[in-house]
Amino acid sequence: MVEVRQQEGEGFEALLRRFTKRVQQDGLMSEARRRQHFEAPSALRKKQAAAKRRKSIKATLKYM
């Protein structure tokens, strides 16, 4: 849970900016998006394997 306290003399916009920055740093939004829909463990493994293949192909093409 992200907690941001208003400093003395700080406006709402500055407080909101600090809050959004803190949420981004903690990775809460990306985690929430990732967990929005359930993915089976087999689907996760398949997705990771495809990403590995893409990365290795890209690396080999880079050195050609």
PDB file of N, CA, C and O in Angstrom, chain B, residues numbered from 101:
ATOM      1  N   MET B 101       0.841  -1.171   0.000  1.00  0.00           N
ATOM      2  CA  MET B 101       0.000   0.000   0.000  1.00  0.00           C
ATOM      3  C   MET B 101       0.891   1.240   0.000  1.00  0.00           C
ATOM      4  O   MET B 101       1.784   1.371   0.837  1.00  0.00           O
ATOM      5  N   VAL B 102       0.647   2.125  -0.920  1.00  0.00           N
ATOM      6  CA  VAL B 102       1.432   3.347  -1.029  1.00  0.00           C
ATOM      7  C   VAL B 102       0.797   4.417  -0.148  1.00  0.00           C
ATOM      8  O   VAL B 102      -0.414   4.634  -0.176  1.00  0.00           O
ATOM      9  N   GLU B 103       1.633   5.068   0.622  1.00  0.00           N
ATOM     10  CA  GLU B 103       1.150   6.140   1.484  1.00  0.00           C
ATOM     11  C   GLU B 103       1.994   7.379   1.242  1.00  0.00           C
ATOM     12  O   GLU B 103       3.221   7.333   1.326  1.00  0.00           O
ATOM     13  N   VAL B 104       1.330   8.482   0.943  1.00  0.00           N
ATOM     14  CA  VAL B 104       2.008   9.750   0.716  1.00  0.00           C
ATOM     15  C   VAL B 104       1.312  10.784   1.584  1.00  0.00           C
ATOM     16  O   VAL B 104       0.101  10.980   1.485  1.00  0.00           O
ATOM     17  N   ARG B 105       2.081  11.439   2.431  1.00  0.00           N
ATOM     18  CA  ARG B 105       1.516  12.466   3.315  1.00  0.00           C
ATOM     19  C   ARG B 105       1.777  13.842   2.735  1.00  0.00           C
ATOM     20  O   ARG B 105       2.836  14.110   2.169  1.00  0.00           O
ATOM     21  N   GLN B 106       0.788  14.704   2.889  1.00  0.00           N
ATOM     22  CA  GLN B 106       0.910  16.057   2.362  1.00  0.00           C
ATOM     23  C   GLN B 106       1.861  16.857   3.230  1.00  0.00           C
ATOM     24  O   GLN B 106       1.717  16.920   4.451  1.00  0.00           O
ATOM     25  N   GLN B 107       2.835  17.466   2.573  1.00  0.00           N
ATOM     26  CA  GLN B 107       3.788  18.311   3.284  1.00  0.00           C
ATOM     27  C   GLN B 107       3.181  19.701   3.462  1.00  0.00           C
ATOM     28  O   GLN B 107       2.273  20.096   2.731  1.00  0.00           O
ATOM     29  N   GLU B 108       3.689  20.416   4.423  1.00  0.00           N
ATOM     30  CA  GLU B 108       3.144  21.727   4.718  1.00  0.00           C
ATOM     31  C   GLU B 108       3.333  22.665   3.528  1.00  0.00           C
ATOM     32  O   GLU B 108       4.442  22.807   3.012  1.00  0.00           O
ATOM     33  N   GLY B 109       2.253  23.298   3.100  1.00  0.00           N
ATOM     34  CA  GLY B 109       2.303  24.236   1.989  1.00  0.00           C
ATOM     35  C   GLY B 109       2.323  23.577   0.624  1.00  0.00           C
ATOM     36  O   GLY B 109       2.521  24.259  -0.381  1.00  0.00           O
ATOM     37  N   GLU B 110       2.123  22.265   0.561  1.00  0.00           N
ATOM     38  CA  GLU B 110       2.165  21.542  -0.705  1.00  0.00           C
ATOM     39  C   GLU B 110       0.765  21.508  -1.323  1.00  0.00           C
ATOM     40  O   GLU B 110      -0.215  21.230  -0.632  1.00  0.00           O
ATOM     41  N   GLY B 111       0.677  21.788  -2.602  1.00  0.00           N
ATOM     42  CA  GLY B 111      -0.595  21.767  -3.295  1.00  0.00           C
ATOM     43  C   GLY B 111      -1.017  20.359  -3.666  1.00  0.00           C
ATOM     44  O   GLY B 111      -0.234  19.413  -3.590  1.00  0.00           O
ATOM     45  N   PHE B 112      -2.276  20.242  -4.071  1.00  0.00           N
ATOM     46  CA  PHE B 112      -2.817  18.933  -4.423  1.00  0.00           C
ATOM     47  C   PHE B 112      -2.112  18.345  -5.640  1.00  0.00           C
ATOM     48  O   PHE B 112      -1.855  17.141  -5.684  1.00  0.00           O
ATOM     49  N   GLU B 113      -1.796  19.182  -6.629  1.00  0.00           N
ATOM     50  CA  GLU B 113      -1.147  18.696  -7.848  1.00  0.00           C
ATOM     51  C   GLU B 113       0.218  18.078  -7.541  1.00  0.00           C
ATOM     52  O   GLU B 113       0.573  17.031  -8.084  1.00  0.00           O
ATOM     53  N   ALA B 114       0.972  18.732  -6.671  1.00  0.00           N
ATOM     54  CA  ALA B 114       2.294  18.209  -6.297  1.00  0.00           C
ATOM     55  C   ALA B 114       2.151  16.898  -5.537  1.00  0.00           C
ATOM     56  O   ALA B 114       2.932  15.968  -5.733  1.00  0.00           O
ATOM     57  N   LEU B 115       1.153  16.831  -4.673  1.00  0.00           N
ATOM     58  CA  LEU B 115       0.901  15.605  -3.914  1.00  0.00           C
ATOM     59  C   LEU B 115       0.522  14.464  -4.854  1.00  0.00           C
ATOM     60  O   LEU B 115       1.007  13.341  -4.713  1.00  0.00           O
ATOM     61  N   LEU B 116      -0.345  14.765  -5.807  1.00  0.00           N
ATOM     62  CA  LEU B 116      -0.768  13.757  -6.773  1.00  0.00           C
ATOM     63  C   LEU B 116       0.412  13.292  -7.623  1.00  0.00           C
ATOM     64  O   LEU B 116       0.531  12.104  -7.923  1.00  0.00           O
ATOM     65  N   ARG B 117       1.284  14.224  -8.011  1.00  0.00           N
ATOM     66  CA  ARG B 117       2.473  13.880  -8.793  1.00  0.00           C
ATOM     67  C   ARG B 117       3.394  12.946  -8.009  1.00  0.00           C
ATOM     68  O   ARG B 117       3.905  11.968  -8.554  1.00  0.00           O
ATOM     69  N   ARG B 118       3.601  13.253  -6.732  1.00  0.00           N
ATOM     70  CA  ARG B 118       4.439  12.388  -5.894  1.00  0.00           C
ATOM     71  C   ARG B 118       3.820  11.006  -5.732  1.00  0.00           C
ATOM     72  O   ARG B 118       4.521   9.995  -5.743  1.00  0.00           O
ATOM     73  N   PHE B 119       2.494  10.975  -5.580  1.00  0.00           N
ATOM     74  CA  PHE B 119       1.797   9.702  -5.420  1.00  0.00           C
ATOM     75  C   PHE B 119       1.944   8.829  -6.667  1.00  0.00           C
ATOM     76  O   PHE B 119       2.274   7.648  -6.560  1.00  0.00           O
ATOM     77  N   THR B 120       1.702   9.406  -7.847  1.00  0.00           N
ATOM     78  CA  THR B 120       1.805   8.624  -9.070  1.00  0.00           C
ATOM     79  C   THR B 120       3.232   8.148  -9.304  1.00  0.00           C
ATOM     80  O   THR B 120       3.444   7.037  -9.790  1.00  0.00           O
ATOM     81  N   LYS B 121       4.207   8.977  -8.962  1.00  0.00           N
ATOM     82  CA  LYS B 121       5.609   8.571  -9.097  1.00  0.00           C
ATOM     83  C   LYS B 121       5.909   7.386  -8.180  1.00  0.00           C
ATOM     84  O   LYS B 121       6.599   6.446  -8.574  1.00  0.00           O
ATOM     85  N   ARG B 122       5.395   7.438  -6.976  1.00  0.00           N
ATOM     86  CA  ARG B 122       5.610   6.354  -6.004  1.00  0.00           C
ATOM     87  C   ARG B 122       4.953   5.060  -6.468  1.00  0.00           C
ATOM     88  O   ARG B 122       5.525   3.980  -6.319  1.00  0.00           O
ATOM     89  N   VAL B 123       3.754   5.169  -7.030  1.00  0.00           N
ATOM     90  CA  VAL B 123       3.051   3.988  -7.550  1.00  0.00           C
ATOM     91  C   VAL B 123       3.849   3.383  -8.698  1.00  0.00           C
ATOM     92  O   VAL B 123       3.984   2.163  -8.780  1.00  0.00           O
ATOM     93  N   GLN B 124       4.378   4.220  -9.584  1.00  0.00           N
ATOM     94  CA  GLN B 124       5.185   3.732 -10.700  1.00  0.00           C
ATOM     95  C   GLN B 124       6.440   3.018 -10.198  1.00  0.00           C
ATOM     96  O   GLN B 124       6.796   1.957 -10.711  1.00  0.00           O
ATOM     97  N   GLN B 125       7.106   3.590  -9.203  1.00  0.00           N
ATOM     98  CA  GLN B 125       8.335   3.006  -8.678  1.00  0.00           C
ATOM     99  C   GLN B 125       8.058   1.660  -8.019  1.00  0.00           C
ATOM    100  O   GLN B 125       8.859   0.733  -8.142  1.00  0.00           O
ATOM    101  N   ASP B 126       6.942   1.547  -7.328  1.00  0.00           N
ATOM    102  CA  ASP B 126       6.611   0.289  -6.659  1.00  0.00           C
ATOM    103  C   ASP B 126       6.098  -0.766  -7.625  1.00  0.00           C
ATOM    104  O   ASP B 126       6.048  -1.946  -7.280  1.00  0.00           O
ATOM    105  N   GLY B 127       5.716  -0.358  -8.833  1.00  0.00           N
ATOM    106  CA  GLY B 127       5.241  -1.307  -9.836  1.00  0.00           C
ATOM    107  C   GLY B 127       3.853  -1.830  -9.557  1.00  0.00           C
ATOM    108  O   GLY B 127       3.523  -2.939  -9.980  1.00  0.00           O
ATOM    109  N   LEU B 128       3.035  -1.076  -8.865  1.00  0.00           N
ATOM    110  CA  LEU B 128       1.700  -1.537  -8.497  1.00  0.00           C
ATOM    111  C   LEU B 128       0.772  -1.652  -9.699  1.00  0.00           C
ATOM    112  O   LEU B 128      -0.001  -2.606  -9.790  1.00  0.00           O
ATOM    113  N   MET B 129       0.834  -0.702 -10.618  1.00  0.00           N
ATOM    114  CA  MET B 129      -0.070  -0.732 -11.764  1.00  0.00           C
ATOM    115  C   MET B 129       0.269  -1.887 -12.698  1.00  0.00           C
ATOM    116  O   MET B 129      -0.631  -2.569 -13.189  1.00  0.00           O
ATOM    117  N   SER B 130       1.542  -2.111 -12.947  1.00  0.00           N
ATOM    118  CA  SER B 130       1.917  -3.214 -13.825  1.00  0.00           C
ATOM    119  C   SER B 130       1.541  -4.553 -13.192  1.00  0.00           C
ATOM    120  O   SER B 130       1.123  -5.478 -13.888  1.00  0.00           O
ATOM    121  N   GLU B 131       1.688  -4.653 -11.887  1.00  0.00           N
ATOM    122  CA  GLU B 131       1.299  -5.876 -11.182  1.00  0.00           C
ATOM    123  C   GLU B 131      -0.204  -6.089 -11.255  1.00  0.00           C
ATOM    124  O   GLU B 131      -0.662  -7.214 -11.454  1.00  0.00           O
ATOM    125  N   ALA B 132      -0.971  -5.026 -11.098  1.00  0.00           N
ATOM    126  CA  ALA B 132      -2.430  -5.135 -11.169  1.00  0.00           C
ATOM    127  C   ALA B 132      -2.867  -5.544 -12.569  1.00  0.00           C
ATOM    128  O   ALA B 132      -3.764  -6.375 -12.713  1.00  0.00           O
ATOM    129  N   ARG B 133      -2.254  -4.979 -13.597  1.00  0.00           N
ATOM    130  CA  ARG B 133      -2.599  -5.357 -14.971  1.00  0.00           C
ATOM    131  C   ARG B 133      -2.257  -6.816 -15.230  1.00  0.00           C
ATOM    132  O   ARG B 133      -3.002  -7.530 -15.900  1.00  0.00           O
ATOM    133  N   ARG B 134      -1.123  -7.250 -14.692  1.00  0.00           N
ATOM    134  CA  ARG B 134      -0.692  -8.637 -14.897  1.00  0.00           C
ATOM    135  C   ARG B 134      -1.648  -9.614 -14.221  1.00  0.00           C
ATOM    136  O   ARG B 134      -1.901 -10.700 -14.741  1.00  0.00           O
ATOM    137  N   ARG B 135      -2.170  -9.232 -13.081  1.00  0.00           N
ATOM    138  CA  ARG B 135      -3.052 -10.121 -12.331  1.00  0.00           C
ATOM    139  C   ARG B 135      -4.529  -9.965 -12.687  1.00  0.00           C
ATOM    140  O   ARG B 135      -5.379 -10.647 -12.114  1.00  0.00           O
ATOM    141  N   GLN B 136      -4.834  -9.085 -13.615  1.00  0.00           N
ATOM    142  CA  GLN B 136      -6.225  -8.802 -13.950  1.00  0.00           C
ATOM    143  C   GLN B 136      -6.939 -10.053 -14.464  1.00  0.00           C
ATOM    144  O   GLN B 136      -8.100 -10.285 -14.126  1.00  0.00           O
ATOM    145  N   HIS B 137      -6.256 -10.852 -15.272  1.00  0.00           N
ATOM    146  CA  HIS B 137      -6.840 -12.072 -15.806  1.00  0.00           C
ATOM    147  C   HIS B 137      -5.942 -13.243 -15.441  1.00  0.00           C
ATOM    148  O   HIS B 137      -4.720 -13.153 -15.561  1.00  0.00           O
ATOM    149  N   PHE B 138      -6.535 -14.326 -15.002  1.00  0.00           N
ATOM    150  CA  PHE B 138      -5.761 -15.495 -14.602  1.00  0.00           C
ATOM    151  C   PHE B 138      -5.152 -16.161 -15.823  1.00  0.00           C
ATOM    152  O   PHE B 138      -5.812 -16.332 -16.848  1.00  0.00           O
ATOM    153  N   GLU B 139      -3.896 -16.531 -15.700  1.00  0.00           N
ATOM    154  CA  GLU B 139      -3.225 -17.310 -16.727  1.00  0.00           C
ATOM    155  C   GLU B 139      -2.723 -18.592 -16.099  1.00  0.00           C
ATOM    156  O   GLU B 139      -2.115 -18.578 -15.028  1.00  0.00           O
ATOM    157  N   ALA B 140      -2.981 -19.694 -16.770  1.00  0.00           N
ATOM    158  CA  ALA B 140      -2.533 -20.981 -16.264  1.00  0.00           C
ATOM    159  C   ALA B 140      -1.010 -21.025 -16.280  1.00  0.00           C
ATOM    160  O   ALA B 140      -0.381 -20.373 -17.113  1.00  0.00           O
ATOM    161  N   PRO B 141      -0.413 -21.787 -15.370  1.00  0.00           N
ATOM    162  CA  PRO B 141       1.052 -21.891 -15.349  1.00  0.00           C
ATOM    163  C   PRO B 141       1.635 -22.377 -16.676  1.00  0.00           C
ATOM    164  O   PRO B 141       2.716 -21.943 -17.074  1.00  0.00           O
ATOM    165  N   SER B 142       0.927 -23.270 -17.357  1.00  0.00           N
ATOM    166  CA  SER B 142       1.429 -23.751 -18.651  1.00  0.00           C
ATOM    167  C   SER B 142       1.441 -22.618 -19.673  1.00  0.00           C
ATOM    168  O   SER B 142       2.358 -22.536 -20.491  1.00  0.00           O
ATOM    169  N   ALA B 143       0.442 -21.750 -19.636  1.00  0.00           N
ATOM    170  CA  ALA B 143       0.404 -20.616 -20.556  1.00  0.00           C
ATOM    171  C   ALA B 143       1.533 -19.638 -20.246  1.00  0.00           C
ATOM    172  O   ALA B 143       2.127 -19.066 -21.160  1.00  0.00           O
ATOM    173  N   LEU B 144       1.831 -19.444 -18.971  1.00  0.00           N
ATOM    174  CA  LEU B 144       2.935 -18.564 -18.585  1.00  0.00           C
ATOM    175  C   LEU B 144       4.267 -19.110 -19.092  1.00  0.00           C
ATOM    176  O   LEU B 144       5.091 -18.360 -19.617  1.00  0.00           O
ATOM    177  N   ARG B 145       4.478 -20.422 -18.933  1.00  0.00           N
ATOM    178  CA  ARG B 145       5.715 -21.032 -19.417  1.00  0.00           C
ATOM    179  C   ARG B 145       5.838 -20.895 -20.929  1.00  0.00           C
ATOM    180  O   ARG B 145       6.920 -20.621 -21.448  1.00  0.00           O
ATOM    181  N   LYS B 146       4.718 -21.087 -21.637  1.00  0.00           N
ATOM    182  CA  LYS B 146       4.725 -20.970 -23.090  1.00  0.00           C
ATOM    183  C   LYS B 146       5.059 -19.538 -23.513  1.00  0.00           C
ATOM    184  O   LYS B 146       5.810 -19.329 -24.465  1.00  0.00           O
ATOM    185  N   LYS B 147       4.507 -18.566 -22.812  1.00  0.00           N
ATOM    186  CA  LYS B 147       4.757 -17.156 -23.111  1.00  0.00           C
ATOM    187  C   LYS B 147       6.221 -16.807 -22.855  1.00  0.00           C
ATOM    188  O   LYS B 147       6.833 -16.080 -23.637  1.00  0.00           O
ATOM    189  N   GLN B 148       6.785 -17.324 -21.761  1.00  0.00           N
ATOM    190  CA  GLN B 148       8.180 -17.053 -21.433  1.00  0.00           C
ATOM    191  C   GLN B 148       9.110 -17.700 -22.447  1.00  0.00           C
ATOM    192  O   GLN B 148      10.125 -17.112 -22.822  1.00  0.00           O
ATOM    193  N   ALA B 149       8.773 -18.914 -22.898  1.00  0.00           N
ATOM    194  CA  ALA B 149       9.600 -19.597 -23.886  1.00  0.00           C
ATOM    195  C   ALA B 149       9.589 -18.831 -25.208  1.00  0.00           C
ATOM    196  O   ALA B 149      10.623 -18.708 -25.864  1.00  0.00           O
ATOM    197  N   ALA B 150       8.432 -18.322 -25.596  1.00  0.00           N
ATOM    198  CA  ALA B 150       8.341 -17.550 -26.836  1.00  0.00           C
ATOM    199  C   ALA B 150       9.165 -16.265 -26.729  1.00  0.00           C
ATOM    200  O   ALA B 150       9.818 -15.862 -27.691  1.00  0.00           O
ATOM    201  N   ALA B 151       9.133 -15.632 -25.570  1.00  0.00           N
ATOM    202  CA  ALA B 151       9.919 -14.417 -25.367  1.00  0.00           C
ATOM    203  C   ALA B 151      11.410 -14.726 -25.452  1.00  0.00           C
ATOM    204  O   ALA B 151      12.177 -13.955 -26.029  1.00  0.00           O
ATOM    205  N   LYS B 152      11.815 -15.843 -24.881  1.00  0.00           N
ATOM    206  CA  LYS B 152      13.226 -16.254 -24.954  1.00  0.00           C
ATOM    207  C   LYS B 152      13.653 -16.482 -26.402  1.00  0.00           C
ATOM    208  O   LYS B 152      14.736 -16.071 -26.819  1.00  0.00           O
ATOM    209  N   ARG B 153      12.764 -17.157 -27.171  1.00  0.00           N
ATOM    210  CA  ARG B 153      13.085 -17.404 -28.577  1.00  0.00           C
ATOM    211  C   ARG B 153      13.229 -16.098 -29.347  1.00  0.00           C
ATOM    212  O   ARG B 153      14.168 -15.931 -30.125  1.00  0.00           O
ATOM    213  N   ARG B 154      12.298 -15.173 -29.128  1.00  0.00           N
ATOM    214  CA  ARG B 154      12.371 -13.879 -29.807  1.00  0.00           C
ATOM    215  C   ARG B 154      13.657 -13.143 -29.454  1.00  0.00           C
ATOM    216  O   ARG B 154      14.305 -12.551 -30.317  1.00  0.00           O
ATOM    217  N   LYS B 155      14.014 -13.189 -28.176  1.00  0.00           N
ATOM    218  CA  LYS B 155      15.220 -12.493 -27.718  1.00  0.00           C
ATOM    219  C   LYS B 155      16.469 -13.103 -28.343  1.00  0.00           C
ATOM    220  O   LYS B 155      17.367 -12.375 -28.766  1.00  0.00           O
ATOM    221  N   SER B 156      16.534 -14.426 -28.404  1.00  0.00           N
ATOM    222  CA  SER B 156      17.720 -15.067 -28.971  1.00  0.00           C
ATOM    223  C   SER B 156      17.815 -14.823 -30.479  1.00  0.00           C
ATOM    224  O   SER B 156      18.911 -14.630 -31.005  1.00  0.00           O
ATOM    225  N   ILE B 157      16.684 -14.830 -31.171  1.00  0.00           N
ATOM    226  CA  ILE B 157      16.687 -14.553 -32.613  1.00  0.00           C
ATOM    227  C   ILE B 157      17.150 -13.124 -32.861  1.00  0.00           C
ATOM    228  O   ILE B 157      17.937 -12.866 -33.772  1.00  0.00           O
ATOM    229  N   LYS B 158      16.661 -12.208 -32.049  1.00  0.00           N
ATOM    230  CA  LYS B 158      17.054 -10.808 -32.193  1.00  0.00           C
ATOM    231  C   LYS B 158      18.556 -10.640 -31.952  1.00  0.00           C
ATOM    232  O   LYS B 158      19.219  -9.874 -32.651  1.00  0.00           O
ATOM    233  N   ALA B 159      19.090 -11.363 -30.957  1.00  0.00           N
ATOM    234  CA  ALA B 159      20.514 -11.274 -30.647  1.00  0.00           C
ATOM    235  C   ALA B 159      21.364 -11.832 -31.779  1.00  0.00           C
ATOM    236  O   ALA B 159      22.409 -11.269 -32.104  1.00  0.00           O
ATOM    237  N   THR B 160      20.923 -12.937 -32.385  1.00  0.00           N
ATOM    238  CA  THR B 160      21.700 -13.521 -33.484  1.00  0.00           C
ATOM    239  C   THR B 160      21.649 -12.642 -34.723  1.00  0.00           C
ATOM    240  O   THR B 160      22.640 -12.535 -35.445  1.00  0.00           O
ATOM    241  N   LEU B 161      20.498 -12.005 -34.981  1.00  0.00           N
ATOM    242  CA  LEU B 161      20.395 -11.126 -36.128  1.00  0.00           C
ATOM    243  C   LEU B 161      21.220  -9.866 -35.957  1.00  0.00           C
ATOM    244  O   LEU B 161      21.675  -9.276 -36.937  1.00  0.00           O
ATOM    245  N   LYS B 162      21.411  -9.459 -34.727  1.00  0.00           N
ATOM    246  CA  LYS B 162      22.178  -8.254 -34.435  1.00  0.00           C
ATOM    247  C   LYS B 162      23.645  -8.432 -34.854  1.00  0.00           C
ATOM    248  O   LYS B 162      24.273  -7.480 -35.317  1.00  0.00           O
ATOM    249  N   TYR B 163      24.183  -9.624 -34.699  1.00  0.00           N
ATOM    250  CA  TYR B 163      25.591  -9.870 -34.982  1.00  0.00           C
ATOM    251  C   TYR B 163      25.840 -10.381 -36.396  1.00  0.00           C
ATOM    252  O   TYR B 163      26.967 -10.763 -36.709  1.00  0.00           O
ATOM    253  N   MET B 164      24.846 -10.401 -37.244  1.00  0.00           N
ATOM    254  CA  MET B 164      25.044 -10.847 -38.630  1.00  0.00           C
ATOM    255  C   MET B 164      25.465  -9.727 -39.509  1.00  0.00           C
ATOM    256  O   MET B 164      25.675  -9.927 -40.705  1.00  0.00           O
TER     257      MET B 164
END
